[in-house]
């Protein structure tokens, strides 16, 4: 089972403020523990939305809008992707996730389970994704 730990954006992350050395060290230790346990698949911070864009789809086609985007509670500042045996194991790891803003500050992470290929069994076209999965190794 794969889970994504989503770090919610804040005004600071949207301004491009970098984490403190102490927070980087704490996050580094946590991700090292994940790696040593064999559950870490990936993890990274995201640059502010001022350096990104959105593509909106409508009946009339697509519209591209450059960032920044103002509603930070809907934005993502980073993620960690883990693969574990159960939802309970994922919950245990996420309970240990360091506060992404630092001790004593308000912050939020969200955890979402990823779909697996077997979740799409019987849906026409899924074989294309299955073959891509096999190519990735």
Buried (B, 14 or more C-beta within 10 A) or exposed (E): EBBBBBBBBBEBBBEEEEBEEEBEEBBEEBBEEBEEEEBBBEBEBBEBBEEBEEEEEEEEEEEEEEBEBEEBEEBBBBBBBBBBEEEEBBEEBBEEBBBBBEEEEEBEBEBEEEEEEEEBEEEEEBEEEEEEEEEEE
